[in-house]
Amino acid sequence: MRLTLSLSCLVLAFLFNPGPSQKVSLCTQGEKVFFNCSMKRSAKLVSLCGSGDVSKTRGYVQYRFGTPDKVELEYPAEKAGSQQKFEYHHYFRAQVDETEISFSSGGFKYSIFDDYNGEMKPAASSQGVRVEAAGTGKESTLECQGKAKTSYGELDQILPVREN
C-alpha cells in the first residue's frame, strides 16, 4: 500500500512539475550565448550568438531577432569577419554598470543594452535592444521580459571596443 501511494505521488509530481525553466534562444546548440532574452509584450527573442571557437580572428558573432520559427533579422548575413561589424562598450563605476553591443544595418543602429543604476531609488535595471533611425534621432526601445541571459566576459577581447 505504501509503495503504491509513494509511486502514485512520484508519478503525479513528475506529470505536474514543469521541470527546470529553459529559456528559448535563437542561438543553436554549440554556439556561445552572449545575450538572450524574450521581449516584453511579444513572442520575439533577441540573441547575440557566437561560434564555439570565436575569438578576435576566428569564428563569428551574429545578432538574431525573431522567433524560433522565424528569424526576422540575422546580422551579419556573412559570418566571416563578423566580429569587426560590432562595437562593444562597457562603463562601470560604483553603483553604475552599463554594457552596450551595437552595429549598423539598413539605415538603423541597433544596440543591445544592459544597464544598472544603483544610485536611483529604487535601483533601476533594464535590458533589451534600442533601434535608432540614422540621421533622424528617432529611437525605439524593446525591453526584455525578466532578466536576460548574459555572458559578456570575453567580448572585450573579441569585438572592437568603444572607449568613453
Residue pairs with C-beta under 8 A, 6 or more apart in sequence:
23 36
23 37
23 38
23 149
24 38
24 45
24 68
25 33
25 36
25 45
25 47
25 49
25 149
26 36
26 45
26 46
26 47
26 49
26 64
26 65
26 66
26 68
26 71
27 33
27 36
27 47
27 49
27 64
28 49
30 51
30 52
31 49
31 50
31 51
31 52
32 49
32 50
32 51
32 52
32 54
32 151
33 47
33 48
33 49
33 149
33 151
34 48
34 49
34 50
34 61
34 101
34 150
34 151
34 152
34 155
35 46
35 47
35 48
35 101
35 112
35 114
35 148
35 149
35 150
35 151
35 152
36 45
36 46
36 47
36 48
36 148
36 149
36 150
37 45
37 46
37 127
37 128
37 144
37 145
37 146
37 147
37 148
37 149
38 44
38 45
38 144
38 145
38 146
39 45
39 46
39 128
39 142
39 143
39 144
39 145
40 128
40 142
40 143
40 144
40 145
41 145
42 142
43 67
44 65
44 66
44 67
44 72
44 142
45 64
45 65
45 66
45 67
45 68
46 63
46 64
46 65
46 112
46 128
46 129
46 142
46 144
47 63
47 64
47 65
48 61
48 62
48 63
48 64
48 101
48 112
49 61
49 62
49 64
50 59
50 60
50 61
50 62
50 158
51 58
51 59
51 60
51 79
52 59
53 59
54 60
54 61
54 83
54 158
55 157
55 158
56 83
56 157
56 158
59 83
60 79
60 80
60 82
60 83
61 82
61 83
61 86
61 158
61 159
62 74
62 75
62 76
62 79
62 82
63 73
63 74
63 75
63 86
63 103
63 110
63 112
64 71
64 73
64 74
64 75
65 71
65 72
65 73
65 74
65 129
66 72
66 73
73 105
75 85
75 103
75 105
75 110
76 82
76 85
76 103
76 105
83 158
83 159
83 160
84 160
85 103
86 101
86 102
86 103
86 159
86 160
87 101
87 102
87 103
87 159
87 160
87 161
87 162
88 100
88 101
88 155
88 156
88 158
88 159
88 160
88 161
88 162
89 98
89 99
89 100
89 101
89 102
89 161
89 162
89 164
90 98
90 99
90 100
90 152
90 156
90 161
91 97
91 98
91 164
92 98
94 118
95 117
95 118
95 119
95 123
96 116
96 117
96 118
96 119
97 114
97 115
97 116
98 113
98 114
98 115
98 116
99 113
99 114
99 115
99 150
99 152
100 111
100 112
100 113
100 114
101 111
101 112
101 155
101 159
102 109
102 110
102 111
102 112
103 109
103 110
104 110
104 134
107 133
107 134
108 131
108 132
108 133
108 134
109 131
109 132
109 134
110 129
110 130
110 131
111 129
111 130
111 131
111 132
112 128
112 129
113 126
113 127
113 128
113 129
113 130
114 127
114 148
114 150
114 152
115 124
115 125
115 126
115 127
116 123
116 124
116 125
117 123
117 124
117 125
126 143
126 144
127 143
127 144
127 147
127 148
127 150
128 141
128 142
128 143
128 144
128 148
129 141
129 142
130 139
130 140
130 141
130 142
131 139
131 140
131 141
131 142
132 138
132 139
132 140
133 139
